[in-house]
């Protein structure tokens, strides 16, 4: 054998075969199939945590507002949004969008009785009000 033939044979042996490439792609596909659901679960948990934190922040801002206004809390959703995000010195920066949960849905505010209590609610991951995954600042008594 001459030297050119030896070089050509060694170059042909140096590459990957089609079977080796298919096996490598299958392994990567299996790893992705296992990883993606875990990533989605963590993303959902992160959104829930971020929304719970936003509800706490909004509740604290509402309490601060009430302390500045003789213990009175806003009467309605619109008044609450304006109280927290409007004016020259807002309790929460960023306008009304700052009161959207991690799914882009506005938080809901409800005054509870006349005692200055209030409830702030997110519709949660399913974005449907009144379901089991809703998030709120107070526990419902059943």
N, C-alpha and C positions, 0 to 999 in steps of 0.2 A: 504494500500500500504506500502510496506517496503521501507527502505531508498535507496536500490539499484535501485529500479524501479523509484523512484523520481529523482535520479541523472541521470539515463538514459534518462528520458523524458526531463529534463531540458537541457541536453547536445544536444539532437536532436533539440530542439527549438532554441538553441544558434547560429546555422549555418545559412548561406544564402541559399535561395531556388534557383533553376535553373532560375526561372523567374526574380528574383531580380538581378542575375548576368548578364543575357541577357539585362535587362534594363540599368544597369550600363555601359555595353560595348557599347550599342547603344548611350547613352549620350556622352561618350568619343568619339565615332566615329563622331557624329554630330559636336562636338566642334572642332575636328581635321579638318573636311571638311570645316569649316568656317575659321580656323586659317591658313591653308597651303597656300591658295591663297594670303592672306595678307602678309605672310612671303616672298613668292616669289616676290611680288611687291616691297617689301623693299629691297630685295637682288638685283633686277634689278636696282633700283634707286641708291643703294650704288655702284654698278659697274659703272654706268654712271658717278656718282660724282667722283669716283676714276680715271676714264679715263680722265675726264675733268681736273682734277688736274694734271695728268701726262702730258697732252698736254700743260698746262700752264708752267709746270716745264721745259719741253723740249723746248718750245718757249723762255723762259728766258735764258736757257743754250745756245740756238742758237744765241740769241742776244749778250750774253756775248762772245761767240766765235767770232762773227763778229766784236765786239769792239776790240778784241785782234788781229784781222787780217785785219785791215784797212777798216772796214765796209763791207768786203766780206763775203757772206754766202756760205756754201758748194754748189757745182754744182749739185750733184746727191744724190739719196737715200743712196748709199753705202758710199759716201764721208761724208754725214751727220752723219750716224751711227758711222763711224770711228772718226769723229771730236768730237762727244759728248762722246763716250764711250772708245775710244782708247787712246794710248799714256801713258806717265808717270803721267800726271795730268788730268784725264778725267773730263769733265764737269758733267757727270752723272756716278755714280758708278754702277757696276753690269753687265757690258758688254752689248751686244746687246739685251739680254732678258729684260733689264731694260726699253727698249723702246717698250715693248709689252703692249697692253691695257688689261683691266680686263678680257677679253675673251680669252687672249693668242695670239691675232693677232698683228703682228708688226704694229706700227704706220707708216703712209706713209708721206714722206717729198717731197715737190715740191718747187723749186725756182720759184718765180713769177716775171717775168721781170728781168731787170738788176739793179734795184734800191736797192737791198738788202732785198726785201720783200720775205717772204716764207709762205708756208701753210703746216700745220701739220694736218693730218686727221686720225681718227679711223673709221673703218667700222661700229662701233656701235654694238648693241645687235644682229642684224641679221647676222653680219659678212660678209655682202655683200657690195662691194663698190658702191657708187653712189646712195644710197637709202636715204629716208627721215630721217632715224635714225642715219646717220653719224654724228660724232662729229668733230669739227675743231677749230682752233685758230682764224680764220677770218670768217666774215660773207660773204656769196656769194651774189653778186649783181645780181639780176634777172631782 
